[in-house]
Amino acid sequence: MGNERNEMRVYRLMSPSLDGLQMVKEDLPEVAPYEVLVKLHAASINYKDTFYIAGERRIPLSRPTIPLSDGAGEVVAVGSGVDRFVPGDRVAGILAQDWLYGAIPAKAYHSITSLGQGIDGVLAEYRIFNQEGLVRLPKNLSYEEGATLPTAAVTAWNAVKDVRSSQTVLILGTGGVALFALQFAKALGATTIITSSSDAKLARAVEAGADHAINYRSHPEWHKEVRRLTEDIGVDHVVETVGSDTLEQSILAARIEGMVHLVGIVPPIGRIDPVPVIFGAVTVRGVRVGSRQLFEEMNAFMERKNIHPILGRRFAFEDAKSAFVHQLNGPDFGKIIVNIDNEYGS
């Protein structure tokens, strides 16, 4: 393995609070026949990761758990039965470890096998994976960039992968899923509209490829501005990253037989008027990340189009708590990275 250490540093959530996040030392795990040992180089934080440490709807964990689902690293050892990877491969784990292809399995739907929730996540120096639970990183990406992919990027790809170049896509916000959706939709040739309450973030989104930008504080009925920009036709696709507060306007912004890809579930959970859905023949589709097969298809697309994730603040492994605080306070722009080996840009 090229490493004489027999222990590793990991973070565990001992209780559902920021104070409950503690760094501990544990034995380096042994590799079973169909398992792969990965030296993790970087991890990233998603909005969902804050559900376990803060807020009225915080999610309890049944045992002390290593948090975070999104990370990337290098294969350093493989079991005797492994035939998908060799030492030196650059990899990332899939969010739901038993969702390889097709529809989401019942177990994965309830997060039983989701990294960082049902099972240990990736905020650790090393992690054992079953060989089926990994994908190779796109060749054009660094470990930092690869660490952003498993949740936000795959979710965005699931939402926009069928977009055509003649279509228009509305993307709500400038969070992780939204920025990936913007990059993917532009690479697919679509016209893009993005919303935010921050003119500074909208300016950066335009630099990243957005064709139109709407400040929803300046335009509280922003669906009307969307329809104005589309000559009152509406958009073909909406990537809805917020939830009940914006869903009704997202439906009103969609064209006849348009699609709203519902990603966000920001509380409170409310009700919507079904009339615009029926009269607009609008499809509202729930998106729950994606399978390993979808992840691999996305990676091939990113490599072919040379797409690089938009990165934000970086934090050292020893300062991981600050990364959570930054996410709780609202990240500036781009994905928050924890550099596990502290080799920035590795």
C-alpha positions in Angstrom: 0.0 0.0 0.0 3.0 2.3 0.3 1.9 3.5 3.7 3.2 2.1 7.0 0.5 3.7 9.1 -2.0 1.5 10.9 -4.4 4.2 12.0 -6.2 7.1 10.4 -8.0 10.3 11.4 -11.7 10.5 10.9 -14.5 12.8 11.9 -17.6 11.4 13.6 -20.9 13.0 14.4 -21.3 11.9 18.0 -24.6 13.9 18.3 -26.7 15.9 15.9 -24.9 19.2 16.5 -21.8 21.0 15.4 -20.3 20.4 18.8 -20.9 16.7 18.2 -18.5 16.7 15.3 -15.3 15.2 16.7 -12.0 14.1 15.1 -10.9 10.7 16.4 -8.2 8.1 15.5 -9.2 4.7 14.3 -7.5 1.6 13.0 -6.9 1.5 9.3 -9.5 -1.0 7.9 -8.6 -4.3 6.4 -9.5 -5.0 2.8 -11.9 -7.9 2.2 -11.9 -9.8 -1.2 -14.3 -7.5 -3.1 -13.4 -4.3 -1.3 -11.2 -1.3 -2.3 -9.2 0.9 0.1 -9.3 4.6 -0.9 -7.0 7.3 0.4 -9.3 10.3 0.3 -7.8 13.6 -0.9 -10.8 15.9 -0.7 -14.4 16.1 0.3 -17.2 18.7 -0.4 -20.2 19.9 1.6 -23.8 19.9 0.4 -26.8 21.7 1.8 -28.2 18.4 2.9 -25.2 17.9 5.2 -26.4 20.7 7.5 -29.6 18.7 8.2 -27.6 16.6 10.7 -26.1 19.4 12.7 -28.6 22.3 12.8 -32.2 23.5 12.4 -35.6 22.5 13.6 -35.8 19.5 11.2 -32.3 18.1 12.0 -32.0 14.4 11.2 -30.9 12.1 14.0 -28.3 9.4 13.4 -28.6 6.0 14.9 -24.9 5.8 15.9 -21.8 8.0 15.7 -21.4 8.4 11.9 -18.6 9.7 9.6 -20.4 12.6 7.8 -20.3 13.8 4.2 -21.2 11.8 1.1 -19.0 13.5 -1.5 -15.3 12.8 -1.7 -12.6 11.7 -4.1 -9.3 9.9 -3.7 -6.8 7.3 -4.9 -7.1 3.5 -4.7 -4.3 2.3 -2.5 -5.2 -1.4 -2.0 -7.7 -3.9 -3.5 -9.1 -7.2 -2.4 -8.3 -10.5 -4.1 -11.6 -10.5 -5.9 -11.6 -6.9 -7.2 -11.7 -6.6 -11.0 -13.0 -3.0 -11.5 -10.0 -1.1 -10.1 -6.3 -1.2 -9.5 -4.1 0.8 -7.1 -3.5 4.3 -8.5 -7.0 4.7 -9.9 -8.7 8.1 -9.1 -12.2 7.5 -7.8 -15.3 8.9 -6.1 -18.0 7.0 -4.2 -21.6 6.9 -5.3 -24.1 8.4 -2.9 -26.4 5.4 -2.6 -24.0 2.5 -2.6 -26.5 -0.1 -3.9 -28.0 2.0 -6.7 -26.1 0.9 -9.7 -28.5 1.4 -12.5 -32.2 1.7 -13.3 -34.9 3.0 -10.9 -33.9 3.9 -7.3 -34.0 0.8 -5.0 -36.4 0.8 -2.1 -33.5 0.7 0.4 -31.7 3.6 -1.2 -35.0 5.6 -1.2 -34.9 5.4 2.6 -31.2 6.3 2.7 -30.2 3.1 4.3 -27.1 2.8 2.1 -26.4 6.5 1.6 -22.9 7.7 2.5 -22.9 9.9 5.5 -26.4 8.9 6.7 -27.2 5.2 6.6 -23.5 4.3 6.5 -20.3 6.1 7.2 -19.3 8.9 4.9 -16.1 10.3 3.6 -14.8 12.9 6.1 -11.8 10.6 6.8 -8.3 9.9 5.6 -9.2 6.5 4.3 -12.4 4.6 3.5 -13.2 1.1 2.5 -15.7 0.7 -0.4 -17.2 -2.3 -2.1 -15.8 -2.1 -5.6 -19.4 -1.6 -7.0 -19.8 1.6 -5.0 -17.1 3.6 -6.9 -16.6 5.4 -10.2 -13.5 6.7 -11.9 -13.1 10.4 -12.0 -13.1 12.3 -15.3 -9.5 12.6 -16.5 -9.7 16.4 -16.7 -10.6 16.9 -13.0 -8.5 17.3 -9.9 -9.3 15.5 -6.7 -10.9 18.8 -5.4 -13.1 19.0 -8.4 -13.9 15.3 -8.3 -15.0 15.6 -4.7 -17.9 17.8 -5.8 -19.6 15.3 -8.1 -21.5 12.5 -6.2 -24.5 14.6 -5.0 -24.8 18.0 -6.6 -23.4 17.2 -10.1 -25.3 13.9 -10.5 -28.5 15.5 -9.3 -28.1 18.3 -11.8 -27.2 15.8 -14.6 -30.3 13.8 -13.8 -32.4 17.0 -14.2 -31.0 18.3 -17.5 -29.4 15.3 -19.3 -32.3 15.2 -21.8 -32.3 18.9 -22.6 -32.0 19.8 -26.3 -30.1 22.7 -27.9 -33.3 24.3 -29.1 -34.6 24.6 -25.5 -34.6 27.1 -22.7 -33.8 26.1 -19.1 -34.6 28.1 -15.9 -32.4 27.4 -12.9 -33.3 28.7 -9.5 -30.4 30.0 -7.3 -26.7 29.6 -7.5 -26.1 26.7 -5.2 -24.2 23.5 -6.0 -26.9 21.8 -8.0 -27.8 25.0 -9.8 -24.3 25.8 -11.0 -23.8 22.3 -12.3 -27.2 22.5 -14.0 -26.1 25.8 -15.6 -22.8 24.3 -16.9 -24.5 21.1 -18.2 -27.4 23.0 -19.9 -25.0 25.4 -21.6 -22.8 22.5 -22.8 -25.9 20.9 -24.2 -26.5 24.1 -26.2 -29.6 25.3 -24.3 -30.5 28.9 -23.5 -30.3 29.5 -19.7 -32.0 31.8 -17.2 -30.8 31.9 -13.6 -32.2 33.6 -10.5 -30.7 34.9 -7.3 -31.2 37.6 -4.7 -27.6 38.7 -5.2 -26.5 40.8 -8.1 -22.9 39.8 -7.4 -23.8 36.1 -7.7 -25.8 36.8 -10.8 -22.8 38.5 -12.4 -20.7 35.5 -11.7 -23.4 33.2 -13.1 -23.4 35.2 -16.3 -19.6 34.8 -16.4 -20.2 31.0 -16.0 -22.5 31.0 -19.0 -26.0 32.1 -18.0 -27.8 33.9 -20.9 -30.2 35.8 -18.6 -30.2 36.7 -14.9 -33.1 37.7 -12.7 -32.9 39.1 -9.2 -35.9 37.7 -7.5 -35.9 40.5 -4.9 -36.1 43.1 -7.6 -38.7 40.9 -9.4 -40.7 39.1 -6.7 -43.1 37.8 -9.4 -40.1 36.5 -11.3 -42.1 34.1 -13.4 -43.5 37.1 -15.3 -39.9 38.2 -16.1 -39.2 34.6 -17.3 -42.2 34.7 -19.6 -41.2 38.2 -20.9 -37.7 36.8 -21.7 -39.3 33.9 -23.6 -41.9 36.0 -25.5 -44.6 34.7 -23.1 -44.0 31.1 -24.2 -42.3 29.9 -21.0 -39.3 27.7 -20.5 -39.0 24.1 -21.5 -37.3 23.0 -18.2 -37.1 24.4 -14.7 -34.5 23.1 -12.3 -36.4 23.8 -9.0 -33.8 23.9 -6.2 -35.9 25.5 -3.5 -39.3 23.8 -2.9 -42.7 24.9 -1.8 -42.0 28.6 -1.6 -41.1 28.8 -5.3 -42.7 25.8 -6.9 -45.9 27.5 -7.9 -44.0 30.3 -9.8 -41.8 27.6 -11.4 -44.9 25.9 -12.8 -46.1 29.3 -14.0 -42.8 29.9 -15.7 -42.9 26.6 -17.6 -44.3 26.4 -21.2 -47.2 24.2 -22.1 -46.1 20.6 -21.6 -42.9 21.9 -19.9 -41.0 20.1 -17.1 -40.2 21.2 -13.6 -37.4 19.1 -12.1 -38.0 19.3 -8.3 -34.7 19.0 -6.4 -35.1 21.3 -3.4 -37.1 20.7 -0.3 -36.3 23.8 1.7 -38.9 24.1 4.6 -41.6 25.0 5.2 -43.5 22.4 3.2 -46.6 24.0 1.8 -49.3 23.4 -0.8 -49.6 24.5 -4.4 -52.5 25.3 -6.7 -53.0 22.4 -9.1 -54.8 24.4 -11.7 -51.6 25.7 -13.5 -50.3 22.1 -13.6 -53.4 20.8 -15.3 -54.0 23.7 -17.7 -50.4 24.0 -18.6 -50.0 20.2 -18.9 -46.8 20.7 -16.9 -44.9 17.7 -15.6 -43.4 18.1 -12.1 -40.7 15.4 -11.6 -38.9 14.6 -8.4 -35.2 14.1 -8.7 -33.3 12.0 -6.2 -29.6 12.2 -7.2 -28.9 9.2 -9.6 -27.4 5.7 -10.1 -23.8 4.7 -10.7 -24.6 4.3 -14.4 -25.9 7.9 -14.5 -22.8 9.1 -12.7 -20.5 7.3 -15.2 -22.5 8.8 -18.1 -22.1 12.3 -16.6 -18.3 11.8 -16.1 -17.9 10.9 -19.7 -19.8 14.0 -20.7 -17.8 16.3 -18.4 -14.5 14.8 -19.8 -15.7 15.2 -23.4 -16.8 18.8 -22.9 -14.0 19.6 -20.5 -16.4 20.9 -17.8 -14.8 21.9 -14.5 -16.8 22.3 -11.4 -17.0 25.8 -9.8 -15.1 25.8 -6.5 -15.5 28.1 -3.6 -13.8 28.2 -0.2 -11.3 25.6 0.8 -10.7 24.4 4.3 -8.0 22.2 5.8 -9.0 18.8 7.3 -8.3 20.0 10.8 -10.7 22.9 10.2 -13.6 20.9 8.9 -16.0 22.5 11.5 -15.5 25.8 9.8 -16.5 24.4 6.5 -19.8 23.4 8.0 -20.3 26.8 9.6 -19.6 28.4 6.2 -22.3 26.2 4.6 -24.7 27.1 7.4 -24.1 30.8 6.9 -24.7 30.5 3.1 -21.7 29.8 0.8 -20.5 32.7 -1.3 -20.3 31.0 -4.7 -19.0 27.5 -5.7 -18.6 24.3 -3.8 -17.0 24.2 -0.3 -14.0 21.9 -0.2 -12.3 20.1 2.7 -8.8 19.2 1.7 -8.2 15.9 3.6 -4.5 15.6 2.8 -4.1 19.4 2.8 -2.5 19.3 -0.7 -4.4 22.2 -2.2 -5.2 21.7 -5.9 -4.1 18.1 -5.8 
